[in-house]
Amino acid sequence: MGEIKLTGKIRILNCNRCKHEWATRNKKDPKYCPKCKSPYWNKPRIRK
């Protein structure tokens, strides 16, 4: 899962795919990473 840090009312989120870090005030997790647009930003990569 993408790393989530709480700082008051602002959450800091990390994308597992591109390592982008951004802040949000929403309580819900975003649907995709704002930088790479990946919908799997909070899921670890599974390599075969």
MIKEMI-627169 format. One record per residue: x, y, z negated of N, C-alpha, C, O in turn; residue in three letters. Coordinates in steps of 0.2 Angstrom, whole numbers, plus 5000, padded with zeros to 4 digits. Atoms other than C-alpha are relative to their C-alpha. Example, Ala and Ser with C-alpha at 12.3 -4.5 7.8 and 13.67 -1.06 7.14 Angstrom:
2
500449945000506249784961500450065000500950054997ala
499649945001506849954964499650054997499950114996ser
//
This chain:
48
500449945000500050005000500450065000501050064997met
499649945000500650185003500150024993499650024989gly
499949985007501350264988499650064999499550115003glu
500549945002500150384979500350024993500349994988ile
499849975006500750504966499550054998499350095003lys
500549955002499550604956500450064996500850054992leu
499749945004500050784951499450054999499250095004thr
500649965001498450864944499549985004499349925004gly
500550024995497150874957500249985007499849975011lys
499750014994498350854971500349935000500749914996ile
499750075000498850674977500550015006500450045011arg
499550004995500450654987500049925002500149884999ile
500150064996500350515000500649985004500950035006leu
499450024996501750415009499749955005499449905004asn
500150054994501550325026500549955000501149965000cys
499550055000502350155026500349995007500849955007asn
499850014993502550165045500650055002501150035004arg
499549944998503450335048500350034994500750084995cys
499749975006503850375030499850084999500250114995lys
500249935001502950545031499750014993499349964991his
500349985006502350625015499650065000499850115003glu
500549955000500850735013499650014994499549964990trp
500449985006499750815000499350005002499150035007ala
500750004999497850794999499650024993499950004988thr
500449995006496550854987499449955000499049954995arg
500650045000495250724993500149944996500749924994asn
499950065004494850574982500049945004500349895002lys
500050064996494650454996500750005004501050055005lys
499450014996496150385006499850025007499350015009asp
500149994993496350455023499949945005500249895003pro
500050054996495950355038500649985004500749935006lys
499350004997497650385046500550054998500350094995tyr
499449955002499350465044499950065005499850055011cys
500149944996499250645050500650015005500650045010pro
499449994996501050625058500049955006500049975012lys
500050054995501050455067499349985003499349945007cys
500750024998499150435068499849924999499449905002lys
500250075001499250255062499549994995499550024989ser
500550025004497750185054500249954994499949944989pro
499750045005498850065044500550034996501049994994tyr
499549965004499850195035500149974993500649984990trp
500050025007499450115018500149924999500049894994asn
499950075000499749935023500749985002501050015006lys
499350024998501449845023500049975007499649935008pro
499950044994502149785039500149934999500549914994arg
499950085000502149595042500349985006500049995012ile
499650024994503449535053500149925000500249894995arg
500050084999503449355060500749985001500949925002lys
//
